[in-house]
Amino acid sequence: MVHGSKLHLRVLGSALFGLLGVGAATLSGGNVATASPRAAVNESDFVSSGGSTPPSSAGDPTGNFRFICTASHFAYDDPIGKPGQPGAAHLHLFFGNTAANAFSTYASLRAAGEGTCDGGQLNRSAYWVPALLDTTDVPQVPDYITMYYKGNGPSIADIRRIQPMPAGLRMIAGYDATDPSAAEAYHWMCEDGTGVGPNIPNCRPGSHIGVVVDFPSCWDGVNIDSADHRHHLAYLTYAGGGGAHCPAGYPVMLPQVTFGVWYPYKANTAAWRVSSDMAVPGAHGSTFHADWLGAWDPAIQAEFTLHCINELRNCISGQLGDGRTLVNRLDRGAIALPAAMPPMPPMPPMPPMPPMPPVSPPTSTPATTLNPGPATSIAPATATAPASRINSWWPRTHRRRLHR
């Protein structure tokens, strides 16, 4: 997504691909962190060799790295928004690291957990989104999640300077109650390209229902997190001319992470909601947001950043750009649905109402005679549409989208 002074330009990939990453090492406040030791993983278990080199995408110009994930688990946890508080968040669907929970950090994710994305244990990053709920509040399990790390910039030279994600970076994209423009980072849609908008659509039979979200790709170069988990990063902008570029204060370009979560077709889904909608009466998917906590194997991340993004190649299905491809042999089977939230405690009894004070009898006053004035007529009211009807509809400004 690209922001300008009055221009909001979304740069999306194919309808079925989304993205992610991890990398170097810096802490909030400018302190340099020591990257956690590389976990003992047999790389050959998750990488196949002998493949072809992906074709160039310099004509766009972009550099692209794509792969697929499947769902891992549901939990009432949020390692970024409510760290160390298990059960305190709305229900989330997690994918990536199978060990992700409320206590997860970069170090803990790197050290343990299987992976539900291409690359398996080489991609122990954790990704989570609000659970999609049907009209009976049953959580829905997606068929797959498409990941897309993309190199965007005003020139080939800028794309060649894109850096790997810093170790420990945390990101949130999408709905923000304090910033309405944040909703421009996501959209719901049907797999056939219809139903694009901020709310869950009704799709045609056979078409997956998807939600696609873009993360920012400009970093301040110092902090891996911020108080609102957003302002250490920014989106590309066209403000000031010169093509898409990072705004002042955000000098480091990172891959733009985009991912799409794709659910199987069901009827009448426009009445569904996501778990975070419960805080906004009448919402049907309009509070969607996504979280990213990277934990890539540093060597693998360096490979796809160099060969797929910096060298402007079109890497698909886990291709690393050098003839090798990420694979994932993890068979997750059925995803367990979460246990119901504990019931709300009963409301305390209301205290008894105090007795009403006695009512004094009215005092009598002598009757007075009114002097009627001349009769006047009331002009009939002019018929106008009720204000509620006038304000019940207003055309929504459509944002320009580029589908690559």
Phi and psi in degrees as a GROMACS rama.xvg file:
@    title "Ramachandran Plot"
@    xaxis  label "Phi"
@    yaxis  label "Psi"
@TYPE xy
-123.38  130.716  VAL-2
-107.476  140.893  HIS-3
-132.089  177.915  GLY-4
-56.8542  -46.8985  SER-5
-129.911  16.0759  LYS-6
-122.101  128.54  LEU-7
-122.878  104.828  HIS-8
-113.264  121.158  LEU-9
-96.1043  130.681  ARG-10
-110.441  107.009  VAL-11
-111.974  154.277  LEU-12
-88.5889  -158.472  GLY-13
-58.5452  154.523  SER-14
-59.4028  -20.4151  ALA-15
-111.554  19.8208  LEU-16
-131.874  140.79  PHE-17
-138.203  178.226  GLY-18
-141.303  174.05  LEU-19
-173.94  178.264  LEU-20
-177.711  -173.887  GLY-21
-168.149  175.062  VAL-22
177.662  -120.992  GLY-23
-63.2873  -138.639  ALA-24
-162.248  103.458  ALA-25
-144.888  148.589  THR-26
-107.704  157.624  LEU-27
-55.7677  136.598  SER-28
94.3758  -0.134583  GLY-29
93.1651  -3.12254  GLY-30
-74.4817  138.125  ASN-31
-84.2294  130.654  VAL-32
-98.6586  152.256  ALA-33
-91.4857  122.464  THR-34
-61.5844  141.499  ALA-35
-65.5863  151.152  SER-36
-58.2967  145.297  PRO-37
-66.6948  125.479  ARG-38
-65.3737  150.405  ALA-39
-74.3758  99.6782  ALA-40
-128.415  133.569  VAL-41
-81.3937  104.581  ASN-42
-58.2403  -34.7175  GLU-43
-65.4498  -17.4001  SER-44
-72.9785  -18.9324  ASP-45
-126.769  5.93606  PHE-46
-134.37  129.281  VAL-47
-103.632  149.542  SER-48
-118.19  173.928  SER-49
88.3294  8.26139  GLY-50
-84.0915  177.765  GLY-51
-87.8619  158.757  SER-52
-79.6738  129.391  THR-53
-61.9729  152.993  PRO-54
-70.8122  162.284  PRO-55
-72.4111  146.186  SER-56
-121.082  24.4339  SER-57
-65.0981  -21.6245  ALA-58
-67.5539  -18.5267  GLY-59
-71.064  -50.1062  ASP-60
-90.4708  137.286  PRO-61
-148.551  162.091  THR-62
-122.723  133.374  GLY-63
-131.696  135.889  ASN-64
-133.274  117.807  PHE-65
-124.626  148.585  ARG-66
-158.61  174.891  PHE-67
-119.256  144.523  ILE-68
-125.857  163.243  CYS-69
-124.945  166.318  THR-70
-66.5368  147.964  ALA-71
-106.599  -63.6679  SER-72
-162.692  164.745  HIS-73
-102.894  146.468  PHE-74
-161.046  149.005  ALA-75
-87.2613  49.5666  TYR-76
-124.318  157.113  ASP-77
-151.43  95.8749  ASP-78
-62.1665  -19.9809  PRO-79
-97.75  -53.1904  ILE-80
-73.0141  -35.2214  GLY-81
-137.27  64.294  LYS-82
-64.3935  139.405  PRO-83
70.777  15.3389  GLY-84
-124.932  76.8554  GLN-85
-61.5069  136.422  PRO-86
80.0482  4.02571  GLY-87
-93.2834  -8.2287  ALA-88
-101.962  168.602  ALA-89
-69.5589  165.846  HIS-90
-66.5046  130.303  LEU-91
-118.574  148.718  HIS-92
-97.9796  124.651  LEU-93
-104.363  145.295  PHE-94
-142.459  160.656  PHE-95
98.4218  -121.318  GLY-96
-67.8881  123.249  ASN-97
-73.3526  -13.5083  THR-98
-97.5887  5.08615  ALA-99
-62.6138  135.247  ALA-100
-155.778  -170.597  ASN-101
-62.5786  -20.5002  ALA-102
-99.2068  4.92555  PHE-103
-66.8273  139.226  SER-104
-133.652  173.252  THR-105
-55.8186  -45.4245  TYR-106
-64.2194  -43.9257  ALA-107
-68.4527  -37.1557  SER-108
-68.1765  -38.2252  LEU-109
-66.6691  -28.0257  ARG-110
-87.323  -21.5142  ALA-111
-154.478  163.282  ALA-112
105.605  144.493  GLY-113
-81.6807  178.123  GLU-114
-130.452  134.195  GLY-115
-96.9352  11.7231  THR-116
-110.483  164.155  CYS-117
-53.5751  133.369  ASP-118
104.469  -16.0715  GLY-119
51.8153  -123.093  GLY-120
-70.823  -11.8488  GLN-121
-76.9767  -17.2326  LEU-122
-123.938  78.2755  ASN-123
-91.3836  19.2509  ARG-124
-61.0978  154.812  SER-125
-116.021  133.044  ALA-126
-129.195  140.375  TYR-127
-150.699  151.163  TRP-128
-140.587  159.229  VAL-129
-59.2363  143.078  PRO-130
-67.4748  141.043  ALA-131
-87.002  125.753  LEU-132
-117.806  137.036  LEU-133
-80.9727  -172.813  ASP-134
-68.5902  -13.0622  THR-135
-104.816  13.6587  THR-136
65.7614  27.7284  ASP-137
-85.2533  123.684  VAL-138
-65.3801  141.194  PRO-139
-100.95  141.717  GLN-140
-103.208  124.553  VAL-141
-71.2895  155.036  PRO-142
-72.3117  -36.6928  ASP-143
-166.481  165.244  TYR-144
-126.607  128.998  ILE-145
-99.6033  130.765  THR-146
-113.892  143.402  MET-147
-147.78  116.004  TYR-148
-105.372  121.654  TYR-149
-126.212  140.204  LYS-150
-97.2849  110.651  GLY-151
-114.571  152.576  ASN-152
175.836  167.988  GLY-153
-70.2005  -17.0347  PRO-154
-152.845  164.307  SER-155
-60.2386  -38.5386  ILE-156
-59.8006  -38.961  ALA-157
-66.216  -41.3242  ASP-158
-65.0173  -35.379  ILE-159
-67.8749  -17.9689  ARG-160
-93.5332  -1.8412  ARG-161
-61.011  135.073  ILE-162
-103.142  156.898  GLN-163
-62.3963  158.265  PRO-164
-61.8081  136.059  MET-165
-69.253  144.508  PRO-166
-60.8123  131.057  ALA-167
87.2905  0.875567  GLY-168
-60.4401  139.433  LEU-169
-122.216  138.401  ARG-170
-139.401  144.515  MET-171
-130.212  138.912  ILE-172
-137.514  150.804  ALA-173
107.96  -155.334  GLY-174
-48.7453  134.657  TYR-175
-141.719  117.82  ASP-176
-60.5837  -23.0487  ALA-177
-93.726  -5.30353  THR-178
-144.795  95.6326  ASP-179
-58.5446  -28.8602  PRO-180
-67.7665  -17.5153  SER-181
-63.6356  -23.7976  ALA-182
-67.1246  -14.2907  ALA-183
-69.335  -10.2671  GLU-184
-79.4847  -8.12688  ALA-185
-137.076  163.26  TYR-186
-157.019  147.394  HIS-187
-87.6199  154.602  TRP-188
-166.534  165.147  MET-189
-94.7358  154.023  CYS-190
-59.3888  -27.0637  GLU-191
-84.5234  7.46262  ASP-192
92.546  -1.85823  GLY-193
-92.5125  173.078  THR-194
70.0564  21.4046  GLY-195
-70.2023  128.04  VAL-196
170.408  -175.165  GLY-197
-82.0775  -8.11398  PRO-198
-117.354  158.666  ASN-199
-63.9174  125.87  ILE-200
-92.401  165.161  PRO-201
-88.1269  125.863  ASN-202
-108.315  163.061  CYS-203
-71.6705  150.039  ARG-204
-52.9553  134.033  PRO-205
91.867  -11.0108  GLY-206
-97.501  128.492  SER-207
-63.7177  151.462  HIS-208
-100.746  124.608  ILE-209
-128.586  158.301  GLY-210
-133.383  129.666  VAL-211
-118.08  133.636  VAL-212
-132.483  137.893  VAL-213
-106.687  134.898  ASP-214
-98.3111  156.863  PHE-215
-69.4695  157.204  PRO-216
-127.087  9.71422  SER-217
-112.795  127.662  CYS-218
-115.146  148.097  TRP-219
-74.8091  -6.95154  ASP-220
80.7992  0.628643  GLY-221
-126.621  -55.323  VAL-222
-97.8804  135.064  ASN-223
-91.6375  -2.90673  ILE-224
-158.358  169.225  ASP-225
-147.26  173.04  SER-226
-58.2749  -38.9228  ALA-227
-99.1763  6.69873  ASP-228
63.957  18.8283  HIS-229
-130.747  -39.5785  ARG-230
-80.1533  3.42962  HIS-231
-84.0072  -2.20689  HIS-232
-132.377  159.965  LEU-233
-148.388  159.39  ALA-234
-87.3849  154.722  TYR-235
-57.0463  150.005  LEU-236
-136.383  155.928  THR-237
-101.84  -0.784522  TYR-238
-57.744  133.74  ALA-239
86.5791  -1.49883  GLY-240
78.6395  -179.065  GLY-241
86.5951  14.996  GLY-242
83.0594  178.068  GLY-243
-64.8498  129.5  ALA-244
-152.189  163.418  HIS-245
-76.3692  139.381  CYS-246
-70.9235  165.45  PRO-247
-56.2908  139.279  ALA-248
92.6128  -6.44072  GLY-249
-131.224  75.2754  TYR-250
-80.0935  -14.174  PRO-251
-101.709  124.164  VAL-252
-91.0903  130.496  MET-253
-115.752  166.249  LEU-254
-60.8016  141.974  PRO-255
-84.5247  120.579  GLN-256
-88.0737  127.864  VAL-257
-133.064  136.436  THR-258
-139.194  152.85  PHE-259
-121.184  131.398  GLY-260
-105.658  121.817  VAL-261
-119.088  116.771  TRP-262
-103.645  148.441  TYR-263
-65.6946  151.429  PRO-264
-60.7163  137.087  TYR-265
-144.391  157.489  LYS-266
-80.607  153.583  ALA-267
56.9507  43.1998  ASN-268
-79.0201  -12.9421  THR-269
-62.7954  -19.2202  ALA-270
-88.1973  -1.47184  ALA-271
-76.4692  175.736  TRP-272
-151.175  170.009  ARG-273
-104.436  161.019  VAL-274
-60.0389  -31.2366  SER-275
-75.0819  -14.1753  SER-276
-64.9334  -19.7499  ASP-277
-59.649  -23.03  MET-278
-83.879  -7.81533  ALA-279
-127.924  99.0273  VAL-280
-55.3366  134.909  PRO-281
84.1884  -2.44922  GLY-282
-75.4731  142.932  ALA-283
-132.817  69.6546  HIS-284
96.4634  -2.15531  GLY-285
-81.3176  0.526686  SER-286
-106.815  20.4452  THR-287
-63.8822  141.262  PHE-288
-153.987  170.983  HIS-289
-145.2  149.693  ALA-290
-121.078  148.516  ASP-291
-138.356  125.457  TRP-292
-133.1  99.8328  LEU-293
-73.082  147.403  GLY-294
-154.305  46.0125  ALA-295
-67.0244  151.78  TRP-296
-61.0107  122.858  ASP-297
-57.6774  -37.3913  PRO-298
-67.804  -40.5629  ALA-299
-66.9551  -41.6976  ILE-300
-62.4743  -39.9544  GLN-301
-62.7143  -36.1148  ALA-302
-64.6597  -51.4418  GLU-303
-73.1528  -27.7354  PHE-304
-66.0533  -42.6119  THR-305
-70.8314  -56.1839  LEU-306
-79.9243  -34.5509  HIS-307
-90.6782  -41.399  CYS-308
-94.2314  -59.4089  ILE-309
-62.659  -33.9706  ASN-310
-90.2376  6.78424  GLU-311
53.8863  58.7242  LEU-312
-111.305  160.862  ARG-313
-103.952  78.8198  ASN-314
-84.9293  126.059  CYS-315
-124.518  160.596  ILE-316
52.3538  39.6609  SER-317
82.1962  9.66013  GLY-318
-63.1789  135.831  GLN-319
-93.067  -3.25401  LEU-320
90.2114  -5.26956  GLY-321
-120.787  20.4711  ASP-322
94.9283  -7.43295  GLY-323
-103.142  158.741  ARG-324
-139.466  136.771  THR-325
-72.5002  140.551  LEU-326
-129.592  164.684  VAL-327
-142.993  115.745  ASN-328
-101.548  10.6669  ARG-329
-74.2113  123.965  LEU-330
-101.041  103.149  ASP-331
-77.4643  -29.0835  ARG-332
69.3444  -155.83  GLY-333
-73.0442  142.584  ALA-334
-88.7062  126.76  ILE-335
-69.9386  133.878  ALA-336
-76.0164  148.836  LEU-337
-71.6944  154.928  PRO-338
-67.9414  152.707  ALA-339
-65.4258  148.912  ALA-340
-62.7097  144.856  MET-341
-60.6466  147.159  PRO-342
-63.4875  151.119  PRO-343
-65.7491  141.859  MET-344
-64.2221  150.089  PRO-345
-64.0817  147.373  PRO-346
-68.1093  140.162  MET-347
-65.5285  150.377  PRO-348
-63.3547  142.71  PRO-349
-71.3764  139.201  MET-350
-66.0493  152.345  PRO-351
-64.3584  145.924  PRO-352
-69.969  139.313  MET-353
-67.9816  152.523  PRO-354
-63.5909  146.578  PRO-355
-72.5551  141.584  MET-356
-69.1952  152.492  PRO-357
-63.1107  146.707  PRO-358
-95.7677  125.499  VAL-359
-75.2319  142.572  SER-360
-66.197  146.081  PRO-361
-66.2644  147.872  PRO-362
-90.6168  142.342  THR-363
-85.2066  142.899  SER-364
-127.989  147.364  THR-365
-64.3299  142.563  PRO-366
-68.6672  145.65  ALA-367
-118.771  148.912  THR-368
-97.2704  124.145  THR-369
-83.053  143.114  LEU-370
-95.8531  101.387  ASN-371
-65.7209  138.147  PRO-372
-87.1688  -177.359  GLY-373
-65.9236  145.176  PRO-374
-65.1855  140.85  ALA-375
-126.007  148.609  THR-376
-101.031  150.036  SER-377
-103.116  123.056  ILE-378
-66.8274  140.979  ALA-379
-63.0069  144.3  PRO-380
-70.2541  145.003  ALA-381
-78.2893  129.771  THR-382
-70.946  124.387  ALA-383
-134.875  154.816  THR-384
-69.9236  139.354  ALA-385
-58.8798  144.444  PRO-386
-57.8395  -33.5014  ALA-387
-62.619  -34.6713  SER-388
-75.9829  -38.7664  ARG-389
-60.2894  -39.7242  ILE-390
-93.4723  4.16778  ASN-391
-78.1771  -13.8975  SER-392
-143.632  138.063  TRP-393
-147.867  132.249  TRP-394
-61.2603  133.443  PRO-395
-84.1831  132.331  ARG-396
-70.8578  125.939  THR-397
-90.185  134.83  HIS-398
-87.5721  146.71  ARG-399
-74.1632  135.362  ARG-400
-126.199  139.451  ARG-401
-109.779  121.466  LEU-402
-103.102  117.977  HIS-403
